[in-house]
Amino acid sequence: MLRALANAFKIPDLKKRILFTAGLIVVYRIGAYIPTPGIDGAALARFFDNIAKTQGGTLFGVMNMFSGGAMQKLTIFALGIMPYISASIILQLLTVVIPALEKLSKEGDEGHRKMVQYTRYGTVVLAAIQSFFIAMWLENPARFQGMQIVRMPGWSFRLLTMITLTSGTAFIMWLGEQIQEKGIGNGISLIITAGIVSRMPTAVYQLVALVSPSSAGRSQIQPFTLVLMIAMLVGVVIAVIMITQAQRKIPIQYAKRVVGRRVYGGQSTYIPLKVNQAGVIPIIFAQSIILFPATIAGLFPSSALQNVASMLTAGGWVYNSVYSLLIIFFCFFYTAITFNPVDIAENMKKYGGFVPGIRPGRATAEYLDFIMTRVTWPGAMFLAIIAILPSIVSGWLKIPYLIASFFGGTGLLIIVGVLLDTMRQIESQLLMRHYEGFMKKGRIKGRR
């Protein structure tokens, strides 16, 4: 991997793409420190610090993670890219329900461009709605233990906040599209990863403070515990890489067709069924649902909501059980939406393809559905374990949740997945431009 990265800087075009991507990520991180007008950022940061100590958090805590801490200071990029993710997921779900959208999604490049445009419109609408409710939430000191967050509340502040945060989200979306077009890797995913990785220095600082001896001469984390944490982190990363890359290959054989004097088909290929077909989407869905009572309880104080929120406190057996079941459910739900065995079987039958030993058509669709269900089970179980692992590690080793969050959860899955995808794209670019450079000896036949 390091050799491929070093070779990438030897190719001018690829080097330009990498530097362009890095430059836009720096622009994104600078914007994460520009405050929204009319906000007492220090008071808001203290409030979020108090939330983080409970480990349960709210939906605002999830948004803070995806925005790289921008939500905690309410900067111009406070909403981050979450409205874009939400709009993409909503549009994907509507594609299954609305026939016109399903037809549009199958119209090639033109349909894809229209779907992207609809996603942009949805992002702006969702960002405007979210920013309005955030402005209303900020204006009430009762929700911040009496702290005055907004200096001059009113409609002028609400409109200014809506314009600022919505424009920030639209600008981040534009940055992601520019990286996708002129840079390297998936732009939106790289921006999310940059936000998550930006929290790593704070976690390292907290870890060093726990390892360092206190005034009493004892450290909170013993050397053996630190070695155990490092070994556990390496093991979790390796497991995430294996599950992310794991797939079941279904062999496909295409029949030979004679057209005139030419013979078409006859080749063998396969359909890769990924073990983790849904990615991190099930964890995002499950987090949104399980943190919803705590968020509502913070906005509208109620004894019933407070009881439900206390039951769903991170680290408890009720929280871990409900969270795991929700993740498993959404794994199968999202996989059923994104993987359509009937369409795959029909396309195979149309072009003369078949699974050896399985009749084309309905029998092939049932076979693919059966295999996908069996493959999804281990992926769903693994996602559930990874998602609750930070809470278990935090309670077991008595370390802050920010440090434990790098032992699993959404952040680790996104970081590993995006880095693997980016390195794969870099290697494919190297292979395309500098193929012979990978060969230690010999020459390509036919070359003069």
Buried (B, 14 or more C-beta within 10 A) or exposed (E): EEEBEEBBEEBEEBEEBBEBBBEBBEEBBEBBEBBBEBBBBEBBEBBBEEBBEBBBBBBBBBBBBBBBBBBBBBBBBBBBBBBBBBBBBBBBBBBBEEEEBEEBBEEEEEBEEBBEEBBBEBBBEBBBEBBBEBBBBBBEBEBBEEBEBBEEBEEEBBEBBBEBBBBBBBBBBEBBBBBBEEBBBBBBBBBBBBBBBBBBEEBEEBBEEBBEEEEEEEBBBEEEBBEEBEEBBEEBBEBBBEBBBBBBEBEBBBEEEEEEEEEEBEEEEEBEBBBBBBBBBBBBBBBBBBBBBBBBBBBEEEEEBBEBBBEBBBBBEEBBEBBBEBBBBBBBBBBBBBBBBBEBBBEBBEEBBBBEEBEBBEBBBBBBBEBBEEBBEEBBBBBBBBBBBBBBBBBEBEBBBBBBBBBBBBBBBBBBBBBBBBBEBBBEBBEEBBEEEEEEEEEEEEEE
